[in-house]
Amino acid sequence: MEEQVVLVSEKDDFLGLMNKQEAHEKGVLHRAFSVFLFNAKGEMLLQKRAKGKYHSPSCWTNAVCSHPRNEETYSQAAQRRLKEELGISVDLEEKFHFIYKADVGQGLWEHELDYVFYGKYDGGFLLNADEVESVRYIKMEELLIEIEQNPDDFTAWFKIILKEYLNKVIEGLKGLKG
């Protein structure tokens, strides 16, 4: 059965369900989540999407990103995809949510109300080859240089979400300084 996404208003009101491919073709706003994982050294986990993905194949992106199913919470969906893609379970903290729209090529759009989660992980992985080609940890400074030098090596949505994440982290640090 074709996977469906949950269509929502900008206030996250349920509007219905739509075939995932159709939603990406039409650029309709739908629920999504993104997981950022860091190791004890403060390095971010990146996954390289599998070559067989229907859009953005073999591009680097955050640890996990996907869509909640109907009647599944964002947190439940994030845990499910961590298990399905990376073979792991991690305590996650919701950091923020926002709306973005990104052209992912081939006439497809990601238009998402995206809930962003944060977690720490230092263990091993059991990668699902249908989803993930490989994973690696990287220092934030090195990641930003790589994105600047080779932007096409990264998914369109990851670059948007990373910028939003870094802005939120900086805002949080400013708040701590009073």
C-alpha positions as CSV (number, residue, x, y, z in Angstrom):
1,M,0.0,0.0,0.0
2,E,1.3,3.5,-0.9
3,E,2.3,5.5,2.1
4,Q,0.1,8.5,3.0
5,V,1.0,11.8,4.7
6,V,-1.2,13.8,7.1
7,L,-2.3,17.1,5.6
8,V,-2.5,20.0,8.0
9,S,-3.1,23.7,8.4
10,E,-0.4,26.0,9.5
11,K,-1.7,25.5,13.1
12,D,-1.4,21.7,12.7
13,D,-5.1,21.1,12.3
14,F,-5.8,17.8,10.6
15,L,-7.1,18.3,7.0
16,G,-7.0,14.8,5.6
17,L,-4.6,12.2,4.1
18,M,-2.9,12.1,0.8
19,N,-0.7,9.7,-1.1
20,K,2.9,10.8,-0.2
21,Q,4.0,11.0,-3.9
22,E,1.0,13.2,-4.8
23,A,1.6,15.5,-1.8
24,H,5.2,16.0,-2.9
25,E,4.1,16.7,-6.5
26,K,1.5,19.2,-5.4
27,G,3.6,20.8,-2.6
28,V,0.8,20.4,0.0
29,L,1.5,21.2,3.6
30,H,1.9,18.0,5.6
31,R,3.3,16.7,8.9
32,A,7.0,15.8,9.2
33,F,9.7,15.4,11.7
34,S,13.5,15.6,11.7
35,V,15.9,14.0,14.2
36,F,19.4,15.5,15.0
37,L,21.7,13.1,16.9
38,F,25.0,14.0,18.4
39,N,27.7,11.8,20.0
40,A,29.6,12.5,23.2
41,K,32.1,14.6,21.3
42,G,29.4,17.0,20.1
43,E,29.6,15.7,16.5
44,M,26.4,15.5,14.4
45,L,25.3,12.2,12.9
46,L,24.6,12.3,9.1
47,Q,23.0,9.7,7.0
48,K,23.6,9.2,3.3
49,R,20.2,8.4,1.7
50,A,20.1,5.1,-0.2
51,K,20.7,5.2,-4.0
52,G,17.2,3.8,-4.6
53,K,15.3,6.7,-3.0
54,Y,12.8,8.3,-5.4
55,H,14.2,11.8,-4.6
56,S,17.5,13.1,-3.2
57,P,19.3,9.7,-3.5
58,S,22.8,9.4,-2.2
59,C,22.5,12.8,-0.5
60,W,23.6,13.5,3.0
61,T,21.0,14.5,5.5
62,N,20.3,14.5,9.2
63,A,20.0,11.3,11.2
64,V,16.4,10.6,10.4
65,C,13.5,12.5,8.8
66,S,10.1,11.3,7.7
67,H,6.4,11.7,8.2
68,P,4.1,10.6,11.0
69,R,1.3,8.2,10.1
70,N,-2.3,9.0,10.7
71,E,-3.0,9.0,14.5
72,E,0.7,8.6,15.3
73,T,2.4,11.4,17.3
74,Y,5.5,13.1,16.0
75,S,7.6,11.5,18.8
76,Q,6.2,8.0,18.1
77,A,7.0,8.5,14.4
78,A,10.6,9.6,15.2
79,Q,11.2,6.6,17.4
80,R,9.7,4.2,14.7
81,R,12.0,5.6,12.0
82,L,15.1,5.5,14.2
83,K,14.4,1.8,14.6
84,E,13.5,1.2,10.9
85,E,16.3,3.2,9.3
86,L,19.2,3.0,11.8
87,G,18.2,0.1,14.1
88,I,18.5,2.1,17.2
89,S,16.4,3.6,20.1
90,V,17.3,7.0,21.6
91,D,15.7,9.3,24.1
92,L,14.6,12.4,22.2
93,E,13.8,15.9,23.2
94,E,11.5,18.1,21.0
95,K,13.4,21.3,20.3
96,F,11.0,23.3,18.1
97,H,8.7,23.2,15.0
98,F,8.4,25.3,11.9
99,I,7.1,25.3,8.4
100,Y,9.3,25.3,5.3
101,K,8.9,24.6,1.6
102,A,11.8,23.1,-0.5
103,D,12.2,22.2,-4.1
104,V,13.7,18.7,-4.1
105,G,13.9,18.4,-7.9
106,Q,12.0,16.3,-10.4
107,G,8.9,18.5,-9.9
108,L,8.7,17.4,-6.2
109,W,8.3,19.7,-3.2
110,E,8.7,19.2,0.6
111,H,6.2,21.5,2.2
112,E,6.2,20.5,5.8
113,L,5.2,21.4,9.3
114,D,8.4,19.9,10.7
115,Y,9.0,19.0,14.4
116,V,12.7,18.9,15.2
117,F,14.0,16.5,17.8
118,Y,17.4,16.2,19.5
119,G,19.2,13.3,21.0
120,K,22.6,11.8,22.0
121,Y,23.9,8.5,20.7
122,D,27.2,6.8,20.8
123,G,26.4,3.2,20.0
124,G,26.4,1.0,16.8
125,F,23.9,0.9,14.0
126,L,21.9,-1.7,12.1
127,L,21.4,0.2,8.8
128,N,18.4,-0.5,6.6
129,A,20.0,-0.7,3.1
130,D,16.7,0.3,1.4
131,E,16.8,3.6,3.3
132,V,20.4,4.4,4.3
133,E,23.6,4.0,2.3
134,S,25.9,5.0,5.2
135,V,26.3,7.1,8.3
136,R,29.0,9.3,9.8
137,Y,29.6,11.8,12.6
138,I,31.0,15.3,11.7
139,K,32.0,18.4,13.6
140,M,29.6,21.3,13.0
141,E,32.4,23.5,11.7
142,E,33.4,20.9,9.1
143,L,29.8,20.3,8.2
144,L,29.2,24.0,7.4
145,I,32.3,24.1,5.3
146,E,31.2,20.9,3.4
147,I,27.8,22.4,2.7
148,E,29.3,25.6,1.5
149,Q,31.7,23.8,-0.8
150,N,29.4,21.0,-2.1
151,P,25.8,22.1,-1.5
152,D,24.4,19.5,-3.9
153,D,25.8,16.7,-1.7
154,F,23.1,17.5,0.9
155,T,19.3,17.4,0.8
156,A,17.5,20.6,0.3
157,W,15.5,20.3,3.5
158,F,18.5,19.4,5.7
159,K,20.2,22.7,4.7
160,I,17.0,24.6,5.7
161,I,16.4,22.7,8.9
162,L,20.1,23.0,10.0
163,K,20.0,26.7,9.5
164,E,16.8,26.9,11.6
165,Y,18.3,24.6,14.2
166,L,21.5,26.7,14.5
167,N,19.4,29.9,14.8
168,K,17.4,28.4,17.7
169,V,20.6,27.2,19.4
170,I,22.1,30.7,19.1
171,E,18.9,32.3,20.4
172,G,19.0,29.9,23.4
173,L,22.6,30.8,24.2
174,K,21.7,34.5,24.1
175,G,18.9,33.8,26.5
176,L,21.3,32.1,28.9
177,K,23.6,35.1,28.9
178,G,20.6,37.3,30.0
